[in-house]
Amino acid sequence: MTTEPLGLPITFAPTFERLIKEAPYDTTGRNYVYGIAATPKGEYHKIASYYQWQQRVEKLLLSDA
């Protein structure tokens, strides 16, 4: 997990770099999850924003409402 995905030792496709730099929401202090998966065609790099449910959301999801 990192707060600076562009600091990772990989080359990002322009689309991903633009998404990270120009996200439609404030990315200050957000964490990103980065992973590598093996495929028959080679490595597959994954990056995603990390979100954690807020306690009030968890209560709504667990309620019988």
C-alpha positions as CSV (number, residue, x, y, z in Angstrom):
1,M,0.0,0.0,0.0
2,T,1.3,3.5,-0.8
3,T,0.2,7.1,-0.7
4,E,2.5,7.9,-3.7
5,P,1.8,5.4,-6.5
6,L,3.9,7.4,-9.0
7,G,6.9,6.6,-6.8
8,L,6.6,2.9,-7.4
9,P,9.5,1.4,-9.5
10,I,7.4,0.8,-12.6
11,T,6.3,2.6,-15.7
12,F,2.7,3.6,-15.8
13,A,0.6,3.7,-19.0
14,P,-0.4,7.3,-19.7
15,T,-4.0,6.6,-18.9
16,F,-3.1,5.4,-15.3
17,E,-0.8,8.3,-14.7
18,R,-3.5,10.8,-15.8
19,L,-6.0,9.0,-13.5
20,I,-3.7,9.3,-10.6
21,K,-2.7,13.0,-11.3
22,E,-6.2,14.2,-12.3
23,A,-8.5,12.0,-10.2
24,P,-12.1,13.5,-10.0
25,Y,-11.8,13.6,-6.2
26,D,-9.2,14.8,-3.7
27,T,-6.4,12.2,-3.4
28,T,-4.5,13.8,-0.5
29,G,-3.8,11.2,2.1
30,R,-5.5,8.4,0.1
31,N,-3.8,5.0,-0.1
32,Y,-3.4,3.0,-3.2
33,V,-3.0,-0.8,-3.4
34,Y,-0.5,-2.2,-5.9
35,G,-0.1,-5.8,-7.0
36,I,1.4,-7.9,-9.7
37,A,-0.2,-11.0,-11.1
38,A,1.4,-13.6,-13.4
39,T,-0.4,-14.5,-16.6
40,P,0.7,-16.6,-19.6
41,K,1.5,-13.4,-21.4
42,G,3.6,-12.0,-18.6
43,E,3.2,-9.7,-15.6
44,Y,-0.1,-7.9,-15.0
45,H,0.2,-4.8,-12.8
46,K,-2.9,-3.7,-10.8
47,I,-3.4,-0.4,-8.9
48,A,-6.6,0.7,-7.1
49,S,-7.7,3.2,-4.6
50,Y,-8.0,1.7,-1.1
51,Y,-11.2,2.5,0.7
52,Q,-12.2,1.5,4.2
53,W,-15.8,1.4,5.2
54,Q,-16.7,4.1,7.8
55,Q,-18.4,2.7,10.9
56,R,-21.7,4.4,10.1
57,V,-21.8,2.7,6.7
58,E,-21.1,-0.7,8.3
59,K,-24.0,-0.2,10.7
60,L,-26.3,0.6,7.7
61,L,-25.2,-2.5,5.9
62,L,-25.7,-4.7,8.9
63,S,-29.1,-3.3,9.8
64,D,-32.4,-5.0,9.0
65,A,-33.8,-1.9,7.4
